[in-house]
Amino acid sequence: MMKPNYVRVIIDRAIQREFDYSVPETLADRIDIGSRVRVPFRDKSALATVLATLEQSDAKGIRPIEALVGEGPAISESLLELAKWMSAYYCCPLETVMRSLLPQVIRRAEVGWKKQLLVQPLTKIENSEAGVADKIDNLRKRAPRQAELFDAIVRLEKPMPAAELLRKTSFDNQTLRALVKRGLIKLREETVERDPHADEQFVATTNLELNAEQALALNKITDALAAPERAKPILLHGVTGSGKTEIYLQAIRVALERGRSAIVLVPEISLTPQTVERFKSRFAEMHEAVAVLHSHLSQGERHDEWHKIHSGRARIVIGARSAVFAPLKDVGLIIVDEEHETTYKQEEAPRYHARDVAVVRAKIEKCAVVLGSATPSLESYHNATTGKYELLTLSQRVDDQRMPLMRIVDLRLERRKEKIAPILSEKLSQAIADRLEKREQTILFLNRRGFSTSLLCSNCGEARNCPNCSVALTFHRHMARLSCHLCGHTAAVPKKCPECGKDSLIYAGFGTEKVESTVSHIFPKANVRRMDADSMTRKEAYRETLRNFRTGKIDILVGTQMIAKGLHFPNVTLVGIINADLALHLPDFRAGERTFQLLTQVAGRAGRGETAGEVFVQTYTPFSPSIQFARHHDFAGYFQQELEFRERCDFPPFKHAILITVRSAHEGRAKLSAETLVRRLKESLGSEFILGDTTPAPLEKLQGQFRFHILLRGDAIMRLSRLARETLDKLPLPEDVIATVDVDPYQLL
């Protein structure tokens, strides 16, 4: 490597410019593309990433780099190439992308390695040296407590952490230090890795026998591993319980045998414990080579896991969305499990979709990529049917398990019987009772948190709304407060209606907290647990709840979408979907698709053991295509019907979409700015693009800001993205007005 005279860097600030710095002679041998450096910027120091090394620079007033942060490049050249693609595609500054590529704990370099002191007993030779025996004899006479601790240390077979030794022997640090001072023992410092799974035991598993469909799929993936530059992205469409995970495990084994590494993306943090257990058990002989990246890690754990990956000690990385940027070397295989999940889409800048980024990274790294799902997104399935992706299908569950029988419960009829529709219909209640009698388990799904969804006045009809957002406040009984799930605002529960002053407040609607309470009341002997964002606040809560459910300590698990997919519990024979209509009627062209996917995924949790499963779907719209196609497990039928609707309306996958949101605390200024932007876009966009009018967002007010939407559609997404960015850059918006750009939006609310 030629020593660089200059480097071009991007600073960790929203400046949207690159700067040149000179390289001091002392650092020239150690700096390369992707290195992290500290540089003088204006009158302060700033952290930056090296984008290029230069022999010459025409910049004026060049200053030298202050320091190199860490050893070796933090970001590989292939990841930098990916970052530049993301910046252009997702219409956002490169420094914004860099924040996603490097975790904050690595970027800021504030957290270091954890150190511990090890007690090192003297060797036999040292012990026999002249004077040592006298010291020990003297110790026994004058300091019997120190002698007692010394004897315990002599019995050690290997060095032990000082803290652990003192805890086991009930001695204090002062006694230990006295032995060091006397020269009888030594203490040495050692770096300790913070392993999030250090306390767990993993029982080794071996490859399972594959059926014909699984074997064919594995062979195709193996072929892609052998010649990735010629291979297309693979869409593995397998019904729930068809053994997709086993294919992933065996494909990764092949990649490792060929000296390559693998990334596995899962959509939910709640899936990670079970996924990690499966992978660490299968690769038990090298389970330390399995690293985990997700938002529930502590800063220290994230630091150590990232360095384990970066150093090459980790060969397999499992994680949520951001794990797609794992600094693995020699990536051979990227797997995106449940590729249809909306959680792969980031809702703040950079607004990337991890599935699409995985496909692009695979192309850059020249590796195989597998997208797996029982209900693929329309975009991925369309890519497969048009030949852009390769389609592999698993139509049967493993061990010939039957697909669960799905029963539709019409809540309109229940309402006529009861006047108020019950939370559990008569049929579902009876089915739960039958399962409890047989000692089988039940999952109840409702994608809404809280106890009651609104607090209404029966006299004047006013609801207690969030002052910052266009939604009603949700009542949470466990904290006895009203809460907004969008901005986090909380309020005390009033005794009387603030509008009319009458004592006529009633709770309307229900969430998972009320479902848990109702089920516990109906079945007092059952052990009922809830799994949602409110109950899973502790770091270990996910793992503990899933472990207790697997071992049969929990009879009925109530939860939101975090229990809807990917989990494998053979003793679950009943799934109840409390209200299938929650997301069906949202003003979003993907509402029907999401409902179909969610119903199919939740239903897939049932009947994964020897006993056939049963699913009850409670709904007010039993004849909706999403519900009827899900009932018959007919993905192809639903796909064809939905595709026709999308094509008629010029929606994805037939056109790419960009959603621009203009927001401000002042409604008038936001609206005027949005209308001005539409006029400018009309001037810069050609007739090949479809430009929508300014419309208030369905969720008009969010976190105190009024929001207006502008939807752009077209085929040439890179050109559309560039034109949108250029138009916005030229438009001087008022200080209190913000415009955000979302390419390939997944949330139109």
Phi, psi and omega in degrees: 000129179285138180293126180280143173274327182222160172227150173256127186235160170243126185275148182286052178215157182281078183244335180059038175216154175252150185230149177258139176227151176276155183252118177299150182304324182293339182254350189302326181285342191250352184262138178212175177300132181094353178291150175262133183224158171254128185231154173285130180223119189054239182252019181227178172263148178219151175272147184209165177242136180282122179265331182204150173255140187230148172272325181231158174211136179266001183294152181264149174061041182291134177247157182279156172297143179276316184199157172265133180258115181078174180252134177075163180298135177279332182235130180286163180295327179292323177290326176295322176297319178297318181298320180292322176297315180299319180300317181287317185288313185268011169057050181216155181299149181299323182294333176292320178295320182300330179295329178281325182294321182247120176304150183305321183295331178274319183298315184273345177052040181267334181258132179250196179282149177277133181248149173220153179268131177254137176275123183247106178291156179293145178288168180301321181294315180296322182295330184270357180296153181301134176096336183291316180300320179297319179300318182292317178299317180298322181296318183296328181281315190266329183223074184301329179294317178295321180298320180298316179293321179299317180299322179295322181291321179300326182284349181295136178278333180210164179305145183231144175304134183303317182299319180292319179298313181295325179293320183285328185259354180063025174264166180255171183296329182297318179297319180297314181296328179296322178293324177295315182299325180283352179080020182268335177222166177235148173246135175230146182272140180221144177281135180242132177277136176271095183266118181297345181241024185297327185274000186260147176258134180243120181275126184299138175238161179242168179302136175273157179287133182268145172280179187299317181294316180297317181297319179296316179298316180297319179299319180294319179293321178298321177298319179294325178294326182285325182224067186295331182293337179260346187280146174272159170303143183254129172258114179263100182262101181233134180302160180301132179083015183271000175088036178294320182299322179297323177295317178303312184299316182287327178293321179295321178302318179296316180300316181295319180297334179268012176079015180255173179239175186217147174243133177239118178261133174238148190281335186235145175300326183295335178281337188301314182304313182292321179295315180300317181299315180299317184286318180293327178289318180292324179253044186299328181291347180216037188297341176290345178275002176260117180252154183235135177228114172201172190287348181271002175284150172287166179301319180296316179296319179297318178302311185289320179295318180298316181292328177297321178289312185298326182281347180094000179288330176269137180246341179233131177240128177243135179183176177278196189322306189289349179293348176297341179262012182306133185281049180288147174262149177053051179295125180251335186211131172240126179245130175245101182278145184052055189299342182281350190294137181290340180291348174286347179266125178276134186264359172235162186298137356283129186277066184270161172249118187300327179297314182290323177295323178298318180296318180290319178299320179299322179294317181293316184279352184057059179225169180279148176226132181238125176254121183244142177188151170276338181225074185303153174296152180300326180297312182292318182293323177295319177299325180287318182287339179264003174091000179287323174248162173263131183261125173241133187240135171243106187265349184242145171287153180293154180057026178056030175295142180278149173295146183295148177280126183255124180249133180263128177251117181279107183291342177295320179290321178298322182294321179296324180289317189257352189072320173241130180296125180288160177294315176250123176292165181301318183293319181291320178301316180295320180295320178296316180301319179298318181294320179298321180295323182273002182060038174255164187255157183230142171244130176245126187245130172212121185273053177206124181277172173095178181264306175232143186277347176199159177244113186247154172261121182285350180271305184255351176083002181285140175258153176278102183263159175289134180290343184256341187227160180274052179219158176282150176284144180261137178273127176247113186290324185296335177246003177051044180219161172268141185220145174261125182280355181262315183246351178088000179300136176235155180212154176289154178279118182290151178280328180231162179295123180295339183277307185252351177079003182275151177274067188224034180279136179229151177268130181240152179070176180205157177231191185299328181296320179287324177299315179301315180297316181295315181295319178298325179289317182289323182239075186298336182274348182278147174269110184250134177228154182244143180228098177210181184297335180281323185270345183255045184279329179286149184302320185267001188299318179303307186298316181297313182297314180295322179295316180294325179290319181296321183276004174085008179285341178248130180272318185230124179250119179257135181193173177267201187295349178292347176253008190277339188213159171076341184275142184237107178229102186301336184272001177277114181245355180223133173234130177245123176260108192294317179213104185282353188266356190306315184259357189291327188252021176288149180283071184211132184295345178266004186302314181294318180298316181296320180296315178301314181297315183296316180298316181295318181293314181296317179301327182294349178284346185266148172068038180264005176247211183281335182269137181296147182262160179223140182233132175249123180249111179269126186207152172268349181234070186296340184261011175299137179304322180301319183283318182291317178293323177295322181301322183262010180053039186256083180291316183300319180296315180294317181303314183296316182293316182293325180296321179297318178297316181296320182293319179298325186262005182058042177258163175306143012271007183277334175223145170283152180234147171231128179251119175257126178249124177252125185223152178195158175289343178255112185303314183298317182292322178296315182294315180297318179296320179295318180294322177296319180297319178299318179298317180293321179295323178300324180288325186265336181272140177280177182290348180289344182254149178258123181245120179277165177281167174291126177225145174298139178297147177309320173262085195296323181239128181220125179052043175079007183244135173276138190235137176233140184253145170228122183252125177248140178223147179180174181273312185279085189292323180296319180290318179298318179297317180295317180295321179297316180296315181297319180296317180293320181297329182274348184265113179282104180275149174303155185304324185266013178248131181238134175245129178242147182244126179239108179274135186054059185294145177247357182225110182257019181269000000 
